[in-house]
Amino acid sequence: MGLGWKEWSRSDLIYGIIIPILVVLLIVGISQLGRLFGGGFSIVTGLTMEIQELLLITAIPLTLGLVWNRWAGGASGFLMGMFYMFYWADPLRSMRGSGPILLAYILSPMLIGYMAGALNKHSENFRRILIVGLVATTVGGIMLFGIFQLSSVNVVTGAEGFLLTVLPRMLVAVVVAVVAKFFVWYGVAVHKT
């Protein structure tokens, strides 16, 4: 039987209300720094856009692939990729040759999520989770960069573009490996019995 409606603790208030509100306010504050320091496309805007991309098309599919299975990882990658593709579809629609970029936004996260689940196989071993995450995000990043090269409007080119596409995804793999291990510790992961 669960907790009753009168059973509240100080940690419920701290972790259930105060910390989530502070995190939201911090994110909103960071998003407004560009306005405070001169508008336009600033470093803050670039960072928030990169965080958005990495969360949607890397972290979510990778996490679900690692803690659940390849089908959850692949399906979430497809859905998150579709959301991200729809976000960019309107500005890119008028540009001839943008199709490969939009397609890459769907295929890369789907590949990352599926590979993570297929390689991890419900493992709870942190080293395996970390290695699988690094392999899946590296391959997904390389595929994303490669598919981008098929577009005539692609601006992500050269060694710098390759590194900016692959290295942040590898960093996300390290963070997600830690998160996935916490999921396993707290029983959120799907265990094969």
C-alpha positions in Angstrom: 0.0 0.0 0.0 1.3 3.5 -0.9 1.6 6.7 1.0 -1.5 8.4 2.3 -2.5 11.9 1.4 -1.3 13.2 4.8 2.2 11.7 4.6 4.5 14.4 3.3 8.1 15.1 4.2 10.6 17.9 3.9 12.3 16.1 1.0 9.0 16.0 -0.9 8.9 19.8 -0.7 12.6 20.2 -1.6 12.9 17.6 -4.4 9.4 17.7 -5.6 8.8 21.4 -5.8 11.7 23.7 -5.0 14.5 22.1 -7.0 12.4 21.6 -10.2 11.3 25.2 -10.0 14.9 26.4 -9.5 16.0 24.3 -12.5 13.3 25.8 -14.7 14.2 29.3 -13.6 17.8 28.7 -14.3 17.1 27.5 -17.8 14.8 30.5 -18.5 17.6 32.8 -17.1 20.2 31.3 -19.4 17.9 31.6 -22.4 17.5 35.3 -21.6 21.2 36.1 -21.4 21.3 36.9 -25.1 18.7 39.6 -24.6 20.6 41.1 -21.7 24.0 41.2 -23.6 22.9 42.5 -27.0 20.4 40.2 -28.7 21.0 38.6 -32.1 22.5 35.1 -32.5 24.8 34.9 -29.5 26.9 32.2 -28.0 24.1 31.6 -25.5 21.6 31.0 -28.3 24.1 28.7 -30.0 24.6 26.7 -26.8 20.9 26.4 -26.0 20.2 25.2 -29.5 23.0 22.6 -29.2 21.7 21.4 -25.9 18.2 21.1 -27.4 19.5 19.1 -30.3 21.6 16.8 -28.0 18.8 16.2 -25.6 16.2 15.5 -28.2 18.1 13.4 -30.8 20.8 11.9 -28.7 20.1 11.7 -24.9 16.5 10.5 -25.0 16.9 7.7 -27.5 20.2 6.6 -26.0 18.7 6.5 -22.5 15.7 4.5 -23.6 17.9 2.1 -25.6 20.2 1.5 -22.7 17.7 1.0 -19.9 14.9 -0.6 -21.9 15.6 -2.2 -25.3 16.5 -1.6 -28.9 12.8 -1.1 -29.9 12.2 1.5 -27.3 15.5 3.2 -28.2 14.8 3.1 -32.0 11.2 4.2 -31.7 12.0 7.1 -29.4 14.8 8.1 -31.7 12.4 8.1 -34.6 9.9 10.2 -32.7 12.4 12.6 -31.3 14.0 12.9 -34.7 10.6 13.6 -36.3 10.0 16.4 -33.7 13.4 17.9 -34.4 13.0 17.6 -38.1 9.6 19.3 -37.9 11.2 22.1 -35.9 13.7 22.7 -38.8 11.4 21.8 -41.7 9.8 25.2 -42.1 13.0 27.3 -42.3 14.7 24.7 -44.5 11.8 23.9 -46.8 12.5 26.9 -49.0 16.1 25.7 -49.5 16.6 23.3 -52.4 18.7 20.4 -51.3 17.7 20.4 -47.6 16.1 16.9 -47.8 19.2 15.0 -46.6 19.6 17.3 -43.6 16.0 16.7 -42.5 16.3 13.0 -43.1 19.5 12.8 -41.1 17.7 14.3 -38.1 15.4 11.3 -38.1 17.8 8.5 -39.0 20.7 9.4 -36.6 18.6 9.3 -33.3 16.8 6.2 -34.5 20.2 4.5 -35.1 21.6 5.7 -31.8 18.6 4.4 -29.8 18.4 1.1 -31.6 22.1 0.4 -31.4 22.2 1.2 -27.7 19.5 -1.3 -26.9 20.8 -4.0 -29.3 24.4 -3.8 -27.9 23.6 -3.3 -24.2 21.1 -6.2 -24.0 19.7 -5.2 -20.6 23.2 -5.1 -19.0 23.6 -3.3 -15.7 27.4 -3.2 -15.9 28.5 0.4 -16.0 31.5 -0.2 -18.3 29.3 -2.0 -20.8 26.7 0.8 -20.6 29.4 3.4 -21.2 31.1 1.6 -24.1 27.7 0.9 -25.7 26.8 4.6 -25.3 30.1 5.8 -26.8 29.8 3.4 -29.7 26.2 4.2 -30.5 26.7 8.0 -30.3 29.9 7.9 -32.3 28.3 5.9 -35.1 25.2 8.1 -35.0 27.3 11.2 -35.1 29.4 10.0 -38.0 26.2 9.0 -39.9 24.6 12.4 -39.2 27.7 14.2 -40.5 27.9 11.9 -43.5 24.3 12.4 -44.5 24.7 16.1 -44.1 27.4 16.0 -46.8 24.8 14.9 -49.3 23.0 18.2 -49.0 23.9 21.2 -51.2 22.9 23.6 -48.4 25.0 21.9 -45.7 27.2 24.2 -43.6 28.6 21.5 -41.3 31.8 20.6 -43.2 35.5 19.9 -42.6 37.3 18.5 -39.6 35.8 21.2 -37.3 32.3 20.2 -38.4 33.0 16.6 -37.9 34.4 17.1 -34.4 31.5 19.5 -33.5 29.0 16.8 -34.6 30.6 13.7 -33.0 32.4 14.9 -29.8 29.3 16.5 -28.1 27.4 13.2 -28.7 30.2 11.3 -27.1 30.1 13.6 -24.1 26.3 13.0 -23.9 27.0 9.2 -23.9 29.2 9.7 -20.8 26.5 11.7 -19.0 23.7 9.3 -20.1 25.8 6.3 -18.9 25.8 7.7 -15.4 22.0 8.5 -15.6 21.3 5.0 -16.9 23.3 3.5 -14.0 21.2 5.5 -11.6 18.0 4.2 -13.3 19.3 0.7 -12.8 20.1 1.3 -9.1 16.6 2.8 -8.5 14.8 0.0 -10.4 13.6 2.2 -13.3 15.4 0.1 -15.9 13.6 -2.9 -17.4 15.3 -6.1 -16.1 15.1 -9.4 -17.9 13.9 -12.1 -15.5 
